[in-house]
């Protein structure tokens, strides 16, 4: 085969995809050229978005000689045609492209219809019922998937220069159907607003390529929205107006005069809000914060419906029942919760929050009070139930989601049936969840918020617990004395030391073999990421199974500061998966860069109200149907089925980010901490990680990295408008 530097053409059937990068669409494959024996294949490489085995590709490019693999054709441009031969169709359908058709059904269909197969699927899909095993419903779903795939191919080719992943293209097609390209051409900026995972910068590149002017109204409005949305993703609910204008000018590379008229029209249209002169808010955040303030004041001023309780005697009764005396601060916290309509308890691990909750729940249950216990996450609610002996659930499940209305069932028009509501892990309450919960609380009920303000703030925008504490009119009990003196005392001591700028490591050892079973906290020193990974792997596969039950080992959680890098969650997940759940023995499916297997531990990464699974929920893969491209995950003994296109909603969870661990507790936590994590290392982050461990905490890495984290106290104050609305609501009530 000659090695020409000039451009050449090549046409053939794509037989095999050797490598595919979903992020940039780079592909290495094996192509059978036209008019050659099927065994004579050529290696091709290049950017080939959306192509599948069996397609006929018309390629333009150059021949290159690879030093190891020989002659290759480097693709510079291409056109794709649907396969025309029975062989090509068989490869195409057997690739798993169409849900409902795997290799088995691909062979059956092509054996029956031959080269007419694609025509049958496209325009005579009813004939698919001629194939044994294909009924009316399967034939209909195959036809629907085929139509989606045709649109998807067109969209992929349209977007091939924009580095939009396959998963995101599927989301576009799911949302807009056969209108996708029309929508993209008319207003690409709508993608940044309506399609998760596609940001303003990507939409802006598409707009530029389509010739949309840099000073167009659509672009200016999208840019302003992007700045506000970015601020909300960083936790802020409002933005300084001057700063927002400067940031927008910098982003769009335009001057303030260009932005000003569009900013005014957005304010006039209520697309953005200007509650007072110097601040800008997104409308939904303004509505939610105002509603929080109103709900809190309504609860605060409404009479209680608790039955008569002799509070001091009730606390004495609990002390006698528990067999110990409460400290004055603990006693005062219980009295406060029973007296005031809204109250807060805050403190770190080991300071007695669980004891207080157990006391409050015991007293209220004895008085037959309608009590509701809730927490933002499933693990936290399970822990709350175990600690108090009451029934607890997540806030999402408590409020109940109604798919028909797209909102929660319980709200101000249909409040919860409760006289007393306890919310644990309240530091995780963002503006949206707090707004949804507070408006569903009946005015006569009591509300008790319990949380640790030293943990990482909520993932969503807002700082509700801190704002209420700073409001000065909500009674707050601050617990600081460490009461826990047995199991977990070392964990509490290390955690509180971190807050006090003290570098405490527990027992410091040079290798994992030196860790002892009774070490509650141990720091395993490693010099590089490779030895760190090896130490973590050895702990999980050798030490822990020797010391603890299989259930405790299965619940062990690795908490890493970052996703990327050899010490990040992505690499750790692959390593641990291969060690604990290797391939070759169980059903598996590859989606993007990740292979999922039956038995894998996974975490939901976004709220899905239709499936009733929420950000942070942990589940186990129970079934994989590669024929239909579905994955069944069990969450709290409840099966949830995902289609292949929905698999972006979860990820492997042998290792998760520290941020994702909020509200959870694990019997054993392993925390990699390396200087390569420096961009994320700070006091609150490492404090949060350490306090997730219930019985054992193992830090693995460099002591210098721990020192960096402890000494680095980033300013995590969020800019919110809730304090303003609380003050406004209070003033409104005072004025009558």
Buried (B, 14 or more C-beta within 10 A) or exposed (E): EEEEEEEBEBBBBBBBBEEBEBEEBBBBBBBBBEEEEEEEBBBBBBBBBBBBBBBBBBBBBBBBEEEEEEEBBBBEEBEBEBBEBBBBBBBBBBBBBBBBBBBEBBBBBBEBBEBBBBEBBEEEBEBBEEBEEBEEEBBBBBBBBBBBBBBBBBBBBBBBEBBBBBBBBBBBBBBBEEEBBEBBEEBBBBBBBEBEBBBBEBBBBBBEEEEBEEEBEBBBBBBBBBBBBBBBEEBBBBBBBEBBBBBBBEBBEBEEEBBEEBBEEBEEEEBBBBBEEEBBBBEBBBBBBBBBBBBBBBBBEEEBBBEEBEBEEBBBBBBEEEEEEBBEBBBBBBBBBBBBBBBBBBBBBBBBBBBBBBBBBBBBEEBEBBBBBBBBBBBBBBBBBEBBEBEBBBBBBBBBBEEEEEBBEBBBEEBBEBBBBBBBBBBBBBBBBBBBBBBBBBBBBBBBBBBBBBBBBBBBBBBBBBBBBEBEEBBBBEBEEBBBEEEBBBBBBBBBBBBEEEBBBBBEBEEBEEBEEEBBBBBBBBEBBEBBBBBBBBBBEEBBEEBBEEEBBEBBBBBBBBBEBBBBBBBBBBBBBEBBBEEEEEBBBEBBEBBBBBBBBBBBBEBBBEBBBBBBBBBBBBEBBBBBBBBBBBBBEEEBBBBBBBBBBBBBBBBBBBBBBBBBBBBBBBBBBBBBBBEBBBBBBBBBBBBBBBBBBBBBBBBEBBEBBBEBEEEBEBBBBBBBBBEBBBEEEEEE
